[in-house]
């Protein structure tokens, strides 16, 4: 899990470095394409079946769709925002998942966890407020990531009972690539004055190739690390460690881009992390 927390922000760093010259659509597609290419030999080496059961195709496609949506929103955000600020807003996802579990599945959620979620939302507002004044509506994109990722986790929870994690990642990456390609094609063929420059693929030049490669490699590695972490330790034990990703994000953001969160943002981050840790604590007491 510590390896995931160290590697996952490197994916964000590579994407942010690529963003000035490569459209978000191309970065996102490359991420899934390379992830599929990397996961295929791993899947074969582990002797997992690579065929997709027809009954699971819909859920896998839905999982890929939500992951595409989450990735698009986050890549668009970090193209202009500091990585740590965007990630802090995304950490609202456990609170969204808690509320969705109560509303969609009638799960028992006590007052304390609901109160912690409300406090966590307040922390997010502290992070969004200065970001919104600087970056405008882009500051809301991480909220889209958090919402899409919450749905992604719900679908993953359903699929995890029916298939192994490595083939699940391979098939999700393959289907996500297939869904991303029409967007690139539309961007290439379209002459829309606003959308075409944002979606049309370009030929990378120089070191941009390295950043795109890093996006795919770090995405694959981080997914493998979290998969095996969940395999050998209960999620209730690992979940609090996930917040160490914020430490890595702040560190890499400062070392590579010179970004440091301001006092208001740091206050919001502390509130979000504290609320999240309290919710995980209450989950373990159930």
C-alpha positions, 0 to 999 in steps of 0.5 A: 500500500505504501508503494501505491501511495508513492507511485500513484502521484507519479502518474499525476506528475507524468500527466501534468508534464504531458498536458501542455503539449498533449490533449487530455483525451490523448493522455487518457487514451494512452493511459488505458492503451499502455495499461492493457499492453502491460497487463496482457503478458502479466495476465498470461504469465499468471495463467488467468483466462483472457476471455470475457464472459458475456454476462460480465461484459456490461459491468466491465464496460460500465466500470471502464466508462466510470474510470474514463470519466474520472480520469478525464476530469482529473487530468483536465484539473491537474493540467492547470491546478496543483496536484495536491489541491485536486487530489484533496478534493477527490478524497471526498469520494469515501463520503460520497460512497458512504451516502450512496451506500445508504441511498442505493443499498439501504446500508446502515449508516449511523449519525456519527459517520453522516456527521463526519461526512458533512464535516468532510464536505466542509473541508472540501469547500475550504480547498475548492474556495481558493482554487475556484477563485484562481482556476474557475470551473476547472476547480470543480472537475475533481468533484466529478472525479470523486463522483465517477470513482465512487460509482466505479468502486460500486461496480468494482465491488460487484465484479470482484465477487465474480472475477480475478483482479488482474483480468478485471484490470486487463479487460477494463483497460481494453474496453476503456481504450475502445471507448476512448478511440471514437473520442479521438477520432471525432476530435481529429475529424471535427472542425469545432473551434473549441472542442477539436483542439482539446480532443484531436490527437497530436504527434508527441515531440521529444520528451513528451513521449517519455511523459506519455510512457510514464502515464501508462507505466505508473498507472499499471504499476499503481493498480497492481500494487493496490490490487495485491495490497487488497489481496493480502490485507483487509481494506479496513487496515489499508484505507487509512494508509491511502491518505499518505498519497497526499504526502507524496502528492505534496512532495512531488508537486513541490519538487517538480512544479514548485507548488505548495498548498496555502494555509486554507487548503491545508486546513481543508486537507486536515479536515478531510483526512480527519473525517475520513479516518474517523469514518474508517474507524467507525467502519471497523467498529461495526 
